[in-house]
Every structure is written in C-alpha cells, then in structure tokens.
Amino acid sequence: MASGSDGLGLGSEDYETLMATTDVELLKKAWRNEKASPEILRFQFNLIQRSREQIQLMEETVEELAESGADPLTVSLYQMDLDRVLFLLRSYLRIRLQKIEKYVIHISKTELWNRLSDQEQKFAKRCTDDLEKHLNQSVLSKLPYGYQSILKQSISSEEDDMGSLLNLHQARRLGHD
C-alpha cells in the first residue's frame, strides 16, 4: 500500500480516508451510546452532516470504480464499507426515533426536547398530535369533563398518591379503635 505524498495526490486521499475513518468511529461511538442510554442523548448534528457528505462521496466513488472497470473485489470492498456506514447512520437515527415515539410526552415536557434536532422535534410534535387525536377518539371523549385532556392524564399519573393511601390507613385505624 502506497503512503505519503508522492505528487500524485495520494497524501490528500490518505488524509480523507483517515478523516472518514475517524468520523465512522465517532458515528459508531454515538450509535453505541444512543443504543445503551435509557434516555435520548443530544443529537450529533455536525457528525451526522459530515457522515452524510462522506456517504455521498463514497457512493460517487463506488459508481466511478464500477464504471471504470476497476477490479470487482475493490468495488465490492468499497461497497461493503459504504453499506457499513449506511447501517450505522440508519440505525442511529432509527434508535432515536424509537425513543421519541416511546417517550414522546416525557420528552416534550422536559429539557430533553432541546436534545432533538429540528426534524426530530417536528416528528415528536406529529407523534404527540397523533397520540392525542387517537386518545381523544378512543378514550378521553368518553371520560368525565375534568379528565378529557391528555395533559391532565399525564400530570395525574405523576402526582404522589401516597397521601391518600396514608389517609386510608388512618381512617381504618380510627374505625377499628
């Protein structure tokens, strides 16, 4: 394998390969962290943007190699590397969307909202609207007036119910004494 700058531009290609490898490793780390974390992490905007640009370049490189009649093994290796990066990027984004879908109400009410990208915030808003519409049509419209809000339901589920349980125990003791 040739290395170094020999006037043919290999030095810049080696540098681009090094940078791509670094971003792939950073993307792999972001993917592992997001997958292992119970809550949504801050969106890696710059890394994702650079990865998309690198994917575009890699796709162009694979097309050029295939059209130029390069060794099929070389084309296959470039294609496998491209597929690996695409998998990481898609999986990272898919994990984030699954977390948003699962915890959309919690995310929208906390500082976690600021960790989302603009597109993810739009997606979360649509999920919230769809969930609210579904709950209104199927359940909330059939409840008494004071309980017909999805916000009221989520707030009441977060309230501490222990006070009423203690009052129940005190009432039982008073009744038995």
Backbone as JSON Lines, residues from 0, in Angstrom:
{"i":0,"aa":"M","n":[0.84,-1.17,0.0],"ca":[0.0,0.0,0.0],"c":[0.88,1.23,0.0]}
{"i":1,"aa":"A","n":[0.68,2.14,-0.94],"ca":[1.47,3.36,-1.02],"c":[1.02,4.32,0.05]}
{"i":2,"aa":"S","n":[2.0,5.02,0.61],"ca":[1.66,6.01,1.6],"c":[2.5,7.23,1.38]}
{"i":3,"aa":"G","n":[2.04,8.35,1.96],"ca":[2.8,9.57,1.83],"c":[2.38,10.33,0.6]}
{"i":4,"aa":"S","n":[2.92,11.52,0.46],"ca":[2.59,12.38,-0.67],"c":[3.69,12.26,-1.7]}
{"i":5,"aa":"D","n":[3.37,11.66,-2.84],"ca":[4.38,11.48,-3.86],"c":[4.08,12.31,-5.11]}
{"i":6,"aa":"G","n":[3.28,13.39,-4.95],"ca":[2.96,14.25,-6.07],"c":[1.76,13.8,-6.86]}
{"i":7,"aa":"L","n":[1.22,12.65,-6.57],"ca":[0.05,12.14,-7.28],"c":[-1.25,12.37,-6.52]}
{"i":8,"aa":"G","n":[-1.2,13.08,-5.41],"ca":[-2.41,13.35,-4.65],"c":[-2.75,12.27,-3.65]}
{"i":9,"aa":"L","n":[-1.89,11.3,-3.49],"ca":[-2.2,10.23,-2.55],"c":[-2.22,10.73,-1.12]}
{"i":10,"aa":"G","n":[-1.44,11.75,-0.81],"ca":[-1.41,12.29,0.54],"c":[-2.78,12.81,0.94]}
{"i":11,"aa":"S","n":[-3.45,13.53,0.06],"ca":[-4.78,14.06,0.38],"c":[-5.81,12.94,0.46]}
{"i":12,"aa":"E","n":[-5.67,11.92,-0.38],"ca":[-6.58,10.78,-0.32],"c":[-6.41,10.02,0.99]}
{"i":13,"aa":"D","n":[-5.16,9.85,1.4],"ca":[-4.9,9.19,2.68],"c":[-5.5,10.0,3.82]}
{"i":14,"aa":"Y","n":[-5.37,11.32,3.73],"ca":[-5.93,12.19,4.77],"c":[-7.46,12.06,4.79]}
{"i":15,"aa":"E","n":[-8.1,12.05,3.61],"ca":[-9.56,11.91,3.55],"c":[-9.99,10.56,4.11]}
{"i":16,"aa":"T","n":[-9.22,9.52,3.8],"ca":[-9.52,8.19,4.33],"c":[-9.4,8.19,5.86]}
{"i":17,"aa":"L","n":[-8.35,8.84,6.36],"ca":[-8.18,8.94,7.81],"c":[-9.34,9.69,8.45]}
{"i":18,"aa":"M","n":[-9.75,10.8,7.83],"ca":[-10.86,11.58,8.38],"c":[-12.16,10.77,8.33]}
{"i":19,"aa":"A","n":[-12.38,10.05,7.24],"ca":[-13.57,9.23,7.12],"c":[-13.58,8.15,8.19]}
{"i":20,"aa":"T","n":[-12.43,7.53,8.4],"ca":[-12.33,6.5,9.43],"c":[-12.63,7.1,10.8]}
{"i":21,"aa":"T","n":[-12.11,8.28,11.05],"ca":[-12.35,8.93,12.33],"c":[-13.84,9.21,12.52]}
{"i":22,"aa":"D","n":[-14.49,9.75,11.49],"ca":[-15.92,10.03,11.6],"c":[-16.73,8.74,11.72]}
{"i":23,"aa":"V","n":[-16.31,7.7,11.04],"ca":[-17.01,6.42,11.17],"c":[-16.88,5.91,12.6]}
{"i":24,"aa":"E","n":[-15.7,6.04,13.17],"ca":[-15.51,5.61,14.56],"c":[-16.36,6.48,15.51]}
{"i":25,"aa":"L","n":[-16.42,7.78,15.25],"ca":[-17.26,8.65,16.07],"c":[-18.74,8.31,15.91]}
{"i":26,"aa":"L","n":[-19.15,7.97,14.69],"ca":[-20.53,7.57,14.45],"c":[-20.84,6.26,15.16]}
{"i":27,"aa":"K","n":[-19.88,5.33,15.13],"ca":[-20.06,4.07,15.84],"c":[-20.2,4.3,17.35]}
{"i":28,"aa":"K","n":[-19.39,5.21,17.88],"ca":[-19.46,5.54,19.3],"c":[-20.8,6.19,19.64]}
{"i":29,"aa":"A","n":[-21.26,7.12,18.81],"ca":[-22.55,7.78,19.03],"c":[-23.68,6.75,18.97]}
{"i":30,"aa":"W","n":[-23.59,5.82,18.02],"ca":[-24.6,4.76,17.88],"c":[-24.64,3.87,19.12]}
{"i":31,"aa":"R","n":[-23.44,3.45,19.6],"ca":[-23.39,2.6,20.8],"c":[-23.93,3.35,22.02]}
{"i":32,"aa":"N","n":[-23.54,4.6,22.17],"ca":[-24.02,5.39,23.31],"c":[-25.53,5.56,23.28]}
{"i":33,"aa":"E","n":[-26.08,5.86,22.11],"ca":[-27.52,6.06,21.98],"c":[-28.26,4.76,22.25]}
{"i":34,"aa":"K","n":[-27.71,3.67,21.78],"ca":[-28.33,2.36,21.97],"c":[-28.33,1.95,23.43]}
{"i":35,"aa":"A","n":[-27.26,2.28,24.16],"ca":[-27.13,1.86,25.55],"c":[-27.81,2.81,26.53]}
{"i":36,"aa":"S","n":[-28.05,4.03,26.12],"ca":[-28.61,5.03,27.03],"c":[-30.12,4.85,27.18]}
{"i":37,"aa":"P","n":[-30.64,4.93,28.41],"ca":[-32.08,4.8,28.6],"c":[-32.85,6.04,28.14]}
{"i":38,"aa":"E","n":[-32.19,7.2,28.09],"ca":[-32.87,8.4,27.61],"c":[-32.17,8.91,26.36]}
{"i":39,"aa":"I","n":[-32.87,9.76,25.64],"ca":[-32.32,10.26,24.38],"c":[-31.17,11.22,24.66]}
{"i":40,"aa":"L","n":[-30.1,11.05,23.9],"ca":[-28.92,11.89,24.05],"c":[-28.99,13.06,23.07]}
{"i":41,"aa":"R","n":[-28.07,14.01,23.23],"ca":[-28.03,15.17,22.33],"c":[-27.74,14.7,20.91]}
{"i":42,"aa":"F","n":[-28.48,15.26,19.96],"ca":[-28.31,14.92,18.55],"c":[-26.94,15.4,18.07]}
{"i":43,"aa":"Q","n":[-26.21,14.53,17.4],"ca":[-24.86,14.83,16.91],"c":[-24.94,15.44,15.51]}
{"i":44,"aa":"F","n":[-25.39,16.7,15.44],"ca":[-25.67,17.32,14.15],"c":[-24.44,17.36,13.23]}
{"i":45,"aa":"N","n":[-23.32,17.87,13.72],"ca":[-22.13,18.0,12.88],"c":[-21.63,16.65,12.38]}
{"i":46,"aa":"L","n":[-21.62,15.67,13.27],"ca":[-21.17,14.34,12.89],"c":[-22.09,13.73,11.84]}
{"i":47,"aa":"I","n":[-23.39,13.87,12.02],"ca":[-24.35,13.31,11.06],"c":[-24.22,14.02,9.71]}
{"i":48,"aa":"Q","n":[-24.04,15.32,9.73],"ca":[-23.87,16.08,8.48],"c":[-22.61,15.63,7.74]}
{"i":49,"aa":"R","n":[-21.5,15.51,8.47],"ca":[-20.26,15.04,7.84],"c":[-20.41,13.61,7.31]}
{"i":50,"aa":"S","n":[-21.1,12.76,8.07],"ca":[-21.3,11.37,7.64],"c":[-22.13,11.31,6.37]}
{"i":51,"aa":"R","n":[-23.14,12.14,6.28],"ca":[-23.96,12.16,5.05],"c":[-23.14,12.61,3.85]}
{"i":52,"aa":"E","n":[-22.29,13.61,4.07],"ca":[-21.43,14.07,2.98],"c":[-20.45,12.97,2.56]}
{"i":53,"aa":"Q","n":[-19.9,12.26,3.53],"ca":[-18.97,11.17,3.22],"c":[-19.68,10.04,2.5]}
{"i":54,"aa":"I","n":[-20.91,9.76,2.88],"ca":[-21.69,8.72,2.2],"c":[-21.89,9.1,0.73]}
{"i":55,"aa":"Q","n":[-22.21,10.37,0.51],"ca":[-22.38,10.85,-0.86],"c":[-21.1,10.66,-1.67]}
{"i":56,"aa":"L","n":[-19.97,11.01,-1.09],"ca":[-18.68,10.83,-1.77],"c":[-18.38,9.35,-2.01]}
{"i":57,"aa":"M","n":[-18.68,8.53,-1.03],"ca":[-18.42,7.1,-1.16],"c":[-19.28,6.5,-2.27]}
{"i":58,"aa":"E","n":[-20.54,6.93,-2.36],"ca":[-21.42,6.44,-3.42],"c":[-20.88,6.82,-4.79]}
{"i":59,"aa":"E","n":[-20.41,8.06,-4.91],"ca":[-19.82,8.52,-6.17],"c":[-18.57,7.71,-6.51]}
{"i":60,"aa":"T","n":[-17.76,7.43,-5.51],"ca":[-16.54,6.66,-5.73],"c":[-16.86,5.25,-6.2]}
{"i":61,"aa":"V","n":[-17.84,4.62,-5.59],"ca":[-18.24,3.26,-5.98],"c":[-18.75,3.26,-7.42]}
{"i":62,"aa":"E","n":[-19.56,4.26,-7.77],"ca":[-20.08,4.35,-9.15],"c":[-18.94,4.54,-10.15]}
{"i":63,"aa":"E","n":[-18.0,5.44,-9.81],"ca":[-16.86,5.68,-10.71],"c":[-16.02,4.43,-10.88]}
{"i":64,"aa":"L","n":[-15.77,3.72,-9.79],"ca":[-14.98,2.49,-9.88],"c":[-15.69,1.44,-10.72]}
{"i":65,"aa":"A","n":[-17.0,1.32,-10.53],"ca":[-17.75,0.32,-11.28],"c":[-17.78,0.66,-12.77]}
{"i":66,"aa":"E","n":[-17.92,1.94,-13.09],"ca":[-17.97,2.36,-14.49],"c":[-16.61,2.28,-15.17]}
{"i":67,"aa":"S","n":[-15.54,2.48,-14.4],"ca":[-14.19,2.48,-14.99],"c":[-13.65,1.07,-15.2]}
{"i":68,"aa":"G","n":[-14.39,0.08,-14.75],"ca":[-13.94,-1.3,-14.93],"c":[-12.87,-1.71,-13.95]}
{"i":69,"aa":"A","n":[-12.89,-1.13,-12.77],"ca":[-11.91,-1.48,-11.73],"c":[-12.16,-2.92,-11.28]}
{"i":70,"aa":"D","n":[-11.19,-3.43,-10.58],"ca":[-11.27,-4.8,-10.06],"c":[-12.57,-4.97,-9.26]}
{"i":71,"aa":"P","n":[-13.35,-5.99,-9.57],"ca":[-14.62,-6.19,-8.86],"c":[-14.44,-6.36,-7.34]}
{"i":72,"aa":"L","n":[-13.3,-6.91,-6.93],"ca":[-13.05,-7.06,-5.5],"c":[-12.91,-5.69,-4.84]}
{"i":73,"aa":"T","n":[-12.23,-4.78,-5.5],"ca":[-12.06,-3.43,-4.97],"c":[-13.41,-2.73,-4.87]}
{"i":74,"aa":"V","n":[-14.21,-2.84,-5.91],"ca":[-15.55,-2.24,-5.9],"c":[-16.37,-2.84,-4.78]}
{"i":75,"aa":"S","n":[-16.28,-4.13,-4.6],"ca":[-17.02,-4.82,-3.55],"c":[-16.6,-4.34,-2.16]}
{"i":76,"aa":"L","n":[-15.3,-4.14,-1.96],"ca":[-14.8,-3.66,-0.66],"c":[-15.3,-2.25,-0.38]}
{"i":77,"aa":"Y","n":[-15.25,-1.39,-1.38],"ca":[-15.77,-0.03,-1.2],"c":[-17.27,-0.06,-0.9]}
{"i":78,"aa":"Q","n":[-17.98,-0.94,-1.6],"ca":[-19.43,-1.05,-1.39],"c":[-19.74,-1.56,0.02]}
{"i":79,"aa":"M","n":[-18.95,-2.52,0.51],"ca":[-19.16,-3.04,1.86],"c":[-18.91,-1.95,2.9]}
{"i":80,"aa":"D","n":[-17.88,-1.14,2.69],"ca":[-17.6,-0.04,3.61],"c":[-18.74,0.97,3.59]}
{"i":81,"aa":"L","n":[-19.25,1.27,2.41],"ca":[-20.39,2.17,2.28],"c":[-21.61,1.6,3.01]}
{"i":82,"aa":"D","n":[-21.87,0.32,2.83],"ca":[-23.01,-0.32,3.49],"c":[-22.86,-0.28,5.01]}
{"i":83,"aa":"R","n":[-21.65,-0.43,5.49],"ca":[-21.41,-0.39,6.94],"c":[-21.74,1.0,7.5]}
{"i":84,"aa":"V","n":[-21.29,2.04,6.83],"ca":[-21.57,3.4,7.29],"c":[-23.06,3.7,7.19]}
{"i":85,"aa":"L","n":[-23.69,3.27,6.11],"ca":[-25.14,3.46,5.97],"c":[-25.9,2.76,7.09]}
{"i":86,"aa":"F","n":[-25.47,1.54,7.43],"ca":[-26.13,0.82,8.53],"c":[-26.02,1.59,9.83]}
{"i":87,"aa":"L","n":[-24.81,2.08,10.14],"ca":[-24.61,2.82,11.39],"c":[-25.49,4.06,11.44]}
{"i":88,"aa":"L","n":[-25.51,4.81,10.36],"ca":[-26.3,6.04,10.32],"c":[-27.79,5.75,10.45]}
{"i":89,"aa":"R","n":[-28.27,4.8,9.68],"ca":[-29.71,4.46,9.73],"c":[-30.1,3.92,11.1]}
{"i":90,"aa":"S","n":[-29.26,3.07,11.65],"ca":[-29.56,2.5,12.96],"c":[-29.56,3.57,14.05]}
{"i":91,"aa":"Y","n":[-28.6,4.48,13.99],"ca":[-28.54,5.6,14.96],"c":[-29.83,6.41,14.9]}
{"i":92,"aa":"L","n":[-30.25,6.77,13.7],"ca":[-31.46,7.58,13.54],"c":[-32.71,6.78,13.94]}
{"i":93,"aa":"R","n":[-32.74,5.49,13.61],"ca":[-33.89,4.65,13.95],"c":[-34.04,4.51,15.47]}
{"i":94,"aa":"I","n":[-32.93,4.33,16.18],"ca":[-32.97,4.22,17.64],"c":[-33.53,5.49,18.24]}
{"i":95,"aa":"R","n":[-33.09,6.63,17.72],"ca":[-33.58,7.91,18.23],"c":[-35.08,8.06,17.99]}
{"i":96,"aa":"L","n":[-35.54,7.68,16.81],"ca":[-36.97,7.79,16.51],"c":[-37.79,6.85,17.39]}
{"i":97,"aa":"Q","n":[-37.28,5.67,17.67],"ca":[-37.99,4.75,18.55],"c":[-38.11,5.32,19.96]}
{"i":98,"aa":"K","n":[-37.05,5.94,20.45],"ca":[-37.1,6.56,21.78],"c":[-38.09,7.71,21.8]}
{"i":99,"aa":"I","n":[-38.1,8.5,20.73],"ca":[-39.04,9.61,20.66],"c":[-40.46,9.09,20.67]}
{"i":100,"aa":"E","n":[-40.76,8.08,19.88],"ca":[-42.11,7.51,19.85],"c":[-42.51,6.96,21.22]}
{"i":101,"aa":"K","n":[-41.6,6.3,21.87],"ca":[-41.92,5.65,23.14],"c":[-42.1,6.65,24.28]}
{"i":102,"aa":"Y","n":[-41.31,7.72,24.3],"ca":[-41.33,8.66,25.42],"c":[-41.71,10.08,24.98]}
{"i":103,"aa":"V","n":[-42.56,10.2,23.98],"ca":[-42.85,11.49,23.38],"c":[-43.42,12.5,24.38]}
{"i":104,"aa":"I","n":[-44.29,12.07,25.27],"ca":[-44.89,13.01,26.23],"c":[-43.84,13.48,27.22]}
{"i":105,"aa":"H","n":[-43.04,12.56,27.73],"ca":[-41.99,12.94,28.68],"c":[-40.96,13.87,28.02]}
{"i":106,"aa":"I","n":[-40.55,13.54,26.81],"ca":[-39.56,14.35,26.11],"c":[-40.1,15.75,25.85]}
{"i":107,"aa":"S","n":[-41.36,15.85,25.47],"ca":[-41.91,17.16,25.12],"c":[-42.09,18.06,26.33]}
{"i":108,"aa":"K","n":[-42.13,17.5,27.54],"ca":[-42.34,18.3,28.75],"c":[-41.06,18.59,29.51]}
{"i":109,"aa":"T","n":[-39.92,18.09,29.06],"ca":[-38.68,18.25,29.81],"c":[-37.6,18.89,28.94]}
{"i":110,"aa":"E","n":[-36.44,19.07,29.53],"ca":[-35.31,19.64,28.81],"c":[-34.78,18.71,27.73]}
{"i":111,"aa":"L","n":[-35.25,17.47,27.7],"ca":[-34.84,16.53,26.66],"c":[-35.25,17.03,25.27]}
{"i":112,"aa":"W","n":[-36.28,17.89,25.22],"ca":[-36.75,18.45,23.96],"c":[-35.61,19.17,23.23]}
{"i":113,"aa":"N","n":[-34.76,19.82,23.99],"ca":[-33.65,20.58,23.4],"c":[-32.56,19.68,22.83]}
{"i":114,"aa":"R","n":[-32.58,18.41,23.14],"ca":[-31.58,17.46,22.61],"c":[-31.95,16.97,21.22]}
{"i":115,"aa":"L","n":[-33.16,17.26,20.78],"ca":[-33.63,16.77,19.49],"c":[-33.23,17.72,18.37]}
{"i":116,"aa":"S","n":[-33.05,17.17,17.18],"ca":[-32.81,18.0,16.01],"c":[-34.15,18.64,15.61]}
{"i":117,"aa":"D","n":[-34.1,19.6,14.7],"ca":[-35.33,20.25,14.24],"c":[-36.29,19.24,13.61]}
{"i":118,"aa":"Q","n":[-35.75,18.33,12.82],"ca":[-36.58,17.31,12.18],"c":[-37.18,16.37,13.23]}
{"i":119,"aa":"E","n":[-36.42,16.02,14.24],"ca":[-36.93,15.15,15.3],"c":[-38.01,15.87,16.11]}
{"i":120,"aa":"Q","n":[-37.86,17.17,16.31],"ca":[-38.88,17.92,17.03],"c":[-40.18,17.94,16.22]}
{"i":121,"aa":"K","n":[-40.09,18.1,14.92],"ca":[-41.28,18.03,14.06],"c":[-41.93,16.65,14.15]}
{"i":122,"aa":"F","n":[-41.09,15.62,14.13],"ca":[-41.6,14.24,14.24],"c":[-42.29,14.04,15.59]}
{"i":123,"aa":"A","n":[-41.67,14.52,16.66],"ca":[-42.25,14.38,18.0],"c":[-43.57,15.12,18.1]}
{"i":124,"aa":"K","n":[-43.65,16.29,17.5],"ca":[-44.89,17.07,17.51],"c":[-45.99,16.31,16.77]}
{"i":125,"aa":"R","n":[-45.65,15.72,15.62],"ca":[-46.64,14.92,14.88],"c":[-47.07,13.7,15.7]}
{"i":126,"aa":"C","n":[-46.12,13.06,16.38],"ca":[-46.46,11.9,17.22],"c":[-47.4,12.32,18.35]}
{"i":127,"aa":"T","n":[-47.11,13.45,18.98],"ca":[-47.96,13.94,20.07],"c":[-49.35,14.25,19.54]}
{"i":128,"aa":"D","n":[-49.44,14.91,18.4],"ca":[-50.73,15.24,17.82],"c":[-51.51,13.97,17.47]}
{"i":129,"aa":"D","n":[-50.83,13.0,16.87],"ca":[-51.49,11.74,16.51],"c":[-51.95,10.98,17.75]}
{"i":130,"aa":"L","n":[-51.1,10.95,18.78],"ca":[-51.46,10.26,20.02],"c":[-52.66,10.94,20.68]}
{"i":131,"aa":"E","n":[-52.64,12.25,20.72],"ca":[-53.74,12.99,21.33],"c":[-55.03,12.76,20.55]}
{"i":132,"aa":"K","n":[-54.95,12.79,19.23],"ca":[-56.14,12.54,18.4],"c":[-56.69,11.14,18.64]}
{"i":133,"aa":"H","n":[-55.79,10.16,18.67],"ca":[-56.21,8.78,18.91],"c":[-56.86,8.61,20.29]}
{"i":134,"aa":"L","n":[-56.21,9.17,21.32],"ca":[-56.75,9.04,22.67],"c":[-58.07,9.78,22.81]}
{"i":135,"aa":"N","n":[-58.21,10.93,22.17],"ca":[-59.47,11.67,22.23],"c":[-60.59,10.86,21.58]}
{"i":136,"aa":"Q","n":[-60.31,10.25,20.44],"ca":[-61.33,9.49,19.74],"c":[-61.69,8.19,20.45]}
{"i":137,"aa":"S","n":[-60.71,7.55,21.05],"ca":[-60.97,6.22,21.61],"c":[-61.31,6.22,23.09]}
{"i":138,"aa":"V","n":[-60.74,7.13,23.88],"ca":[-60.9,7.03,25.33],"c":[-61.36,8.33,25.96]}
{"i":139,"aa":"L","n":[-60.61,9.39,25.77],"ca":[-60.82,10.61,26.53],"c":[-62.19,11.23,26.32]}
{"i":140,"aa":"S","n":[-62.76,11.09,25.13],"ca":[-64.08,11.67,24.87],"c":[-65.17,10.96,25.68]}
{"i":141,"aa":"K","n":[-64.88,9.78,26.18],"ca":[-65.86,9.01,26.96],"c":[-65.71,9.21,28.46]}
{"i":142,"aa":"L","n":[-64.69,9.96,28.89],"ca":[-64.45,10.22,30.3],"c":[-65.19,11.48,30.75]}
{"i":143,"aa":"P","n":[-65.37,11.65,32.07],"ca":[-65.99,12.88,32.57],"c":[-65.19,14.11,32.15]}
{"i":144,"aa":"Y","n":[-65.84,15.27,32.18],"ca":[-65.28,16.52,31.65],"c":[-63.89,16.82,32.2]}
{"i":145,"aa":"G","n":[-63.62,16.7,33.45],"ca":[-62.35,17.07,34.05],"c":[-61.19,16.17,33.65]}
{"i":146,"aa":"Y","n":[-61.45,15.06,33.01],"ca":[-60.39,14.09,32.67],"c":[-60.21,13.92,31.16]}
{"i":147,"aa":"Q","n":[-60.72,14.85,30.37],"ca":[-60.68,14.7,28.92],"c":[-59.44,15.29,28.27]}
{"i":148,"aa":"S","n":[-58.43,15.57,29.04],"ca":[-57.2,16.14,28.49],"c":[-56.05,15.15,28.66]}
{"i":149,"aa":"I","n":[-55.27,14.98,27.61],"ca":[-54.1,14.1,27.7],"c":[-53.09,14.67,28.69]}
{"i":150,"aa":"L","n":[-53.0,16.0,28.74],"ca":[-52.08,16.64,29.68],"c":[-52.53,16.37,31.11]}
{"i":151,"aa":"K","n":[-53.82,16.45,31.39],"ca":[-54.36,16.19,32.72],"c":[-54.06,14.75,33.12]}
{"i":152,"aa":"Q","n":[-54.18,13.83,32.19],"ca":[-53.92,12.43,32.49],"c":[-52.43,12.21,32.8]}
{"i":153,"aa":"S","n":[-51.54,12.85,32.06],"ca":[-50.12,12.64,32.31],"c":[-49.7,13.3,33.6]}
{"i":154,"aa":"I","n":[-50.28,14.46,33.94],"ca":[-49.95,15.12,35.21],"c":[-50.46,14.29,36.38]}
{"i":155,"aa":"S","n":[-51.69,13.78,36.28],"ca":[-52.24,13.0,37.38],"c":[-51.47,11.7,37.6]}
{"i":156,"aa":"S","n":[-50.86,11.16,36.56],"ca":[-50.09,9.94,36.73],"c":[-48.75,10.21,37.42]}
{"i":157,"aa":"E","n":[-48.3,11.48,37.41],"ca":[-47.04,11.83,38.05],"c":[-47.23,12.29,39.49]}
{"i":158,"aa":"E","n":[-48.46,12.58,39.9],"ca":[-48.71,13.05,41.25],"c":[-48.45,11.94,42.26]}
{"i":159,"aa":"D","n":[-48.09,12.35,43.46],"ca":[-47.81,11.4,44.52],"c":[-49.13,10.95,45.14]}
{"i":160,"aa":"D","n":[-49.42,9.68,45.06],"ca":[-50.67,9.13,45.59],"c":[-50.53,8.64,47.03]}
{"i":161,"aa":"M","n":[-49.36,8.74,47.61],"ca":[-49.13,8.18,48.95],"c":[-49.96,8.89,50.01]}
{"i":162,"aa":"G","n":[-50.25,10.17,49.85],"ca":[-51.04,10.89,50.85],"c":[-52.41,10.28,51.02]}
{"i":163,"aa":"S","n":[-53.07,9.94,49.95],"ca":[-54.4,9.35,50.05],"c":[-54.33,7.94,50.63]}
{"i":164,"aa":"L","n":[-53.26,7.21,50.37],"ca":[-53.1,5.88,50.93],"c":[-52.91,5.96,52.45]}
{"i":165,"aa":"L","n":[-52.12,6.93,52.92],"ca":[-51.93,7.12,54.35],"c":[-53.24,7.52,55.02]}
{"i":166,"aa":"N","n":[-54.01,8.36,54.38],"ca":[-55.3,8.75,54.93],"c":[-56.24,7.55,55.04]}
{"i":167,"aa":"L","n":[-56.16,6.66,54.1],"ca":[-56.98,5.45,54.13],"c":[-56.61,4.58,55.32]}
{"i":168,"aa":"H","n":[-55.3,4.41,55.57],"ca":[-54.85,3.62,56.71],"c":[-55.27,4.28,58.03]}
{"i":169,"aa":"Q","n":[-55.19,5.58,58.13],"ca":[-55.6,6.28,59.35],"c":[-57.1,6.14,59.57]}
{"i":170,"aa":"A","n":[-57.86,6.2,58.51],"ca":[-59.31,6.06,58.63],"c":[-59.66,4.65,59.1]}
{"i":171,"aa":"R","n":[-58.96,3.65,58.63],"ca":[-59.22,2.27,59.05],"c":[-58.9,2.09,60.53]}
{"i":172,"aa":"R","n":[-57.78,2.68,60.99],"ca":[-57.41,2.58,62.4],"c":[-58.45,3.27,63.28]}
{"i":173,"aa":"L","n":[-58.91,4.41,62.85],"ca":[-59.91,5.13,63.63],"c":[-61.22,4.34,63.7]}
{"i":174,"aa":"G","n":[-61.55,3.67,62.64],"ca":[-62.77,2.88,62.61],"c":[-62.69,1.63,63.47]}
{"i":175,"aa":"H","n":[-61.47,1.09,63.62],"ca":[-61.3,-0.14,64.41],"c":[-61.06,0.13,65.87]}
{"i":176,"aa":"D","n":[-60.61,1.34,66.23],"ca":[-60.3,1.65,67.64],"c":[-61.52,1.93,68.42]}
